[in-house]
C-alpha cells in the first residue's frame, strides 16, 4: 500500500504502471482522479492524522474486497482549476473488486480524511461546506462488501 | 489535567488560534464536557461550539463521538466536517 499526502502533482500512468507490475496475479487496476473544478483553492489538512486515516480506509476496503495493492495520493496547498487533487488506484485479480474498492475508498475519504477546501472566489475566499450527498455516498456502503 | 487543543480550517480562523495547551478543570473528562467548557471562553467560542455548529472531534488523531473520554496529555482536535477528495 502506498499512501502519500503531498504538495506535488502526480503521474497517473506511472502510478498505475508501478501498481500493475507488483504481482503477476494482478488482472485489473481501477483508478480515480479528482480534478479541481472551476475555482482555485487552498487545501488544508491535519498532517499527523491524514495518512493514518487514509491507511485505515484502505484497510477497511481490503477487509471487504480482494485488494492486492493500492495507491492513494492526496495533494494539499494551493491548487488551480484543472489541477489533479486526488488519486485512488486499486489493483485486484478481477475488475469487480477493483471498481468497488476504488469507489468505496473515495467515498470514505470524502467523509473521513481530514482535508478542508477553501475556494478563492471573486467575492472573497470561502470554506467549502460539507455536502450531505457525500455522507449518503459513504453510508450506502454500510454492511456491503464480499 | 493538561491537554493539547488543535483547531482547523474555518474553526481555526473563527477562533484566531491553531493550537494551545490548556489545563482542564476537574470533571472535564469527555469530549462533550470539553466542548461545554470551551463554550464558556467568550463569544467566539460560544458561537463556534453552539448546538447547531457542525464541529467534528478527533482524539489522538482518531475521529470520536462526543461521549469519548479524554485523559491528560491527549491531543484533541476540533474541525468542521471534512471536504477533501
Interface residues (C-beta under 8 A of the other chain):
Chain A: X34 X43 X44 X45 X46 X48 X49 X52 X53 X74 X85 X86 X106 X109 X110 X111 X112 X113 X114 X115 X116 X117 X118 X127 X128 X129 X130 X134
Chain B: X6 X8 X9 X10 X54 X58 X61 X62 X63 X75 X77 X79 X80 X81 X82 X83 X84 X85
